[in-house]
Amino acid sequence: MFNRRHLSHIAAALAIALAIGLPTPSTAQSATQPTAGIDVVQQIKNLQIKTGPFTNGYLIAPAGRINWYFSNLGLLPIVQYLSPADLNTYVLSYLNLYIAKLNVNSTIADVNFVAGNMVSVTLVGSDSDDSYAATFLSLAVKYERLSHNSVWWTANEATLKNIAYRNLAVMQKASDGLIATFQPPRTQTNSLGYLMDNAEDYRGLRDFAGMLRDLGETSDANYYDLVATGIVNGISNYLYDSAHAGFKTIDGDAQATTAFYAGTTCQVFPQAFALNELSAYYDKGWTYLSLHTPNWQNGTYDPFPWAVLGYVAALRQQPAVAQAQQHMIESKFINNRGLITMNELGFYQRTKSLLAGNSAY
């Protein structure tokens, strides 16, 4: 979810201009990464923390902080490009750290470092419970599918189910089928359902259900698929504003809004996270974005590049638009490194992979 978390980290980003053992995956095969542009794999490796209580976590940018959601989104698109050894070093170690740092209710707190000291830390509330959980589930599934590390999956499946159940299934609202952002009593907004979050929630649930089904756990797979289907119905019935031909940002809004953040940016999230049941809305969302914030690929609306938009342009087979944003991101990476946070690197990589004819997910 880019909304509140985007706002809460903008000042910090502007300013910065374990485990259960590490078996070697026996069958993982790494793909060849496209070489042009930013070397995302190396840049994400450079963000890994090497010392202190959060060793194997990731900074959102150099001299930054830990936002687990940003880390999940950054790691997801590079898993396919890692060797078996690197899967252990950069993904498995992170998965284990995340699980070790979970709260008793299966949520997790973000981490601020005191003056760059990797040992002195302050824990702060996450910017959501649902999106953190959903993107972590997607990452865990992708790791397992590429590594075939059944020992790790078996040891942690109960924890993964708790993450899915407590942060997603239990938090699905009977009123509209959308997932609430927080477990109570985090904030007075814990009953709200965001379009961005729910797109991510859907993807995490579908990924998790697919893994469980492949393992023969049909009943649990059907259960989480049913939660995902409820999200689809909620978005279609309660978030689409037919009068203005666009999505509402949140189920508390009266209508779709035209501010870049989060009014137009949210429009493409159903396509970005492959809510295929809503494919009839893909063109509508894209048209709304383009109509109300034209030339977004030039980076004029926000300090952050919003690389997810370029990714959707690539999905829609609009390479010129996607490439224009890629070039803008590459320039900003050189001139203002702190704005290209780990999640931005992840969506930049997805776009880069698609443009090279590779799988982006």
C-alpha positions, -999 to 999 in steps of 0.1 A, spaced: 0 0 0 16 32 -12 -7 57 5 0 65 42 34 48 40 44 69 10 37 101 30 53 89 63 86 81 46 89 111 22 109 133 47 133 105 55 138 95 19 144 131 8 170 135 35 190 105 25 195 122 -14 181 -160 125 173 -181 113 168 -219 111 197 -228 90 205 -222 54 203 -253 32 215 -250 -3 185 -253 -27 193 -282 -50 172 -274 -80 170 -236 -82 179 -221 -116 186 -184 -119 176 -165 -151 198 -141 -169 191 -105 -159 188 -78 -185 220 -57 -183 209 -23 -194 201 4 -169 203 1 -131 217 -32 -119 188 -38 -94 201 -71 -81 234 -56 -71 218 -25 -57 194 -45 -35 223 -66 -23 240 -34 -13 211 -25 9 213 -57 30 222 -50 67 253 -68 77 255 -62 115 233 -57 146 199 -72 156 185 -68 122 212 -84 102 199 -97 68 172 -71 68 172 -43 41 174 -5 42 148 12 20 177 32 6 213 40 17 213 55 52 176 46 54 154 25 77 136 -8 75 102 -9 59 94 -46 55 67 -40 29 92 -21 7 117 -49 12 92 -75 1 84 -56 -31 120 -51 -38 130 -87 -34 101 -103 -53 113 -93 -88 149 -104 -83 144 -139 -69 144 -154 -103 178 -138 -110 196 -152 -80 218 -182 -79 211 -209 -53 237 -196 -30 224 -160 -33 188 -173 -26 202 -184 8 221 -152 14 196 -126 3 162 -142 5 161 -171 29 180 -152 55 155 -123 51 125 -146 54 138 -161 86 145 -126 100 110 -114 92 95 -145 109 118 -140 139 107 -104 144 69 -110 142 47 -98 170 25 -123 188 -4 -113 166 16 -120 134 21 -83 126 56 -67 124 70 -33 134 92 -12 112 127 -1 123 144 32 127 181 34 133 196 60 156 220 81 136 229 53 112 238 29 141 227 -6 132 226 -16 168 206 13 183 171 10 170 136 22 176 106 1 166 77 20 150 43 8 139 40 -5 104 21 15 78 -3 -14 74 -8 -49 86 -25 -63 55 -1 -53 27 30 -63 48 14 -98 53 3 -102 17 36 -92 0 55 -114 25 33 -144 16 40 -137 -21 77 -136 -15 77 -168 6 58 -186 -21 81 -174 -49 111 -184 -28 97 -219 -23 88 -224 -59 123 -216 -71 143 -232 -43 121 -263 -36 133 -259 0 105 -281 15 123 -283 48 120 -246 53 84 -245 41 73 -273 64 90 -257 93 73 -224 87 39 -232 71 20 -228 104 35 -193 108 26 -184 72 -9 -195 78 -11 -174 109 1 -144 89 -25 -150 63 -54 -157 87 -48 -129 113 -39 -101 89 -61 -109 59 -88 -135 64 -100 -123 99 -97 -87 87 -121 -91 58 -151 -69 64 -186 -85 62 -199 -51 50 -181 -50 17 -155 -79 14 -125 -56 16 -96 -62 39 -91 -36 67 -57 -20 69 -49 -27 106 -57 -52 132 -75 -34 160 -69 -13 180 -41 2 160 -59 34 148 -93 48 143 -89 40 106 -85 3 111 -119 -4 95 -110 12 62 -102 -8 30 -78 7 5 -78 -2 -32 -40 -4 -33 -38 -27 -2 -66 -49 -14 -50 -55 -47 -18 -66 -29 -39 -86 -5 -56 -104 -34 -22 -113 -49 -8 -126 -17 -38 -148 -10 -39 -162 -45 -2 -170 -44 -5 -186 -10 -36 -206 -19 -19 -219 -51 10 -231 -31 -12 -249 -6 -32 -265 -34 0 -278 -50 9 -293 -16 -25 -311 -15 -40 -288 12 -72 -283 -8 -94 -272 21 -71 -244 32 -64 -234 -4 -101 -231 -11 -105 -210 21 -79 -184 11 -91 -183 -25 -126 -175 -11 -112 -146 8 -95 -133 -24 -127 -137 -43 -144 -116 -17 -119 -88 -23 -127 -89 -60 -164 -85 -53 -157 -57 -28 -136 -37 -53 -162 -41 -81 -192 -33 -60 -179 -7 -36 -148 10 -50 -156 15 -86 -172 49 -92 -191 45 -125 -202 81 -126 -166 93 -128 -152 61 -146 -126 55 -120 -118 38 -87 -122 53 -53 -90 53 -32 -108 39 -2 -142 26 7 -148 56 29 -146 80 -2 -177 94 -18 -161 93 -53 -129 88 -73 -105 117 -68 -80 133 -93 -50 140 -71 -20 120 -83 -15 105 -49 -34 84 -43 -64 92 -66 -49 84 -100 -20 62 -90 -44 37 -74 -62 31 -106 -37 7 -121 -32 -15 -90 -58 -41 -101 -38 -47 -132 -4 -44 -115 -13 -72 -91 -32 -93 -117 -67 -92 -104 -78 -110 -136 -115 -111 -126 -114 -73 -129 -97 -72 -163 -127 -53 -177 -116 -24 -155 -80 -23 -166 -86 1 -195 -108 23 -174 -82 26 -147 -55 34 -172 -76 60 -190 -84 77 -156 -47 79 -148 -38 92 -182 -66 117 -183 -62 133 -150 -24 131 -146 -10 131 -182 27 126 -188 31 111 -153 61 92 -168 81 124 -166 81 124 -128 65 158 -125 38 150 -99 58 135 -71 94 133 -58 92 95 -60 90 80 -95 61 56 -89 77 28 -109 46 7 -106 30 29 -132 58 21 -157 54 -15 -150 17 -14 -159 26 5 -191 49 -24 -200 21 -48 -192 -1 -29 -215 25 -31 -242 33 6 -243 71 3 -243 77 40 -252 59 52 -221 76 25 -199 110 34 -213 105 71 -207 98 64 -171 128 41 -169 151 68 -182 137 93 -156 143 68 -128 178 62 -140 185 99 -140 170 103 -105 190 73 -93 222 92 -101 211 126 -89 189 118 -59 196 82 -49 174 84 -17 142 87 -38 147 54 -55 137 32 -26 137 -5 -25 101 -9 -37 108 15 -66 138 -6 -76 115 -37 -75 90 -22 -99 117 -8 -121 131 -43 -123 97 -57 -132 94 -32 -160 130 -39 -172 123 -76 -172 91 -72 -192 107 -50 -218 134 -76 -222 108 -103 -228 113 -120 -195 88 -128 -167 83 -98 -144 69 -117 -114 
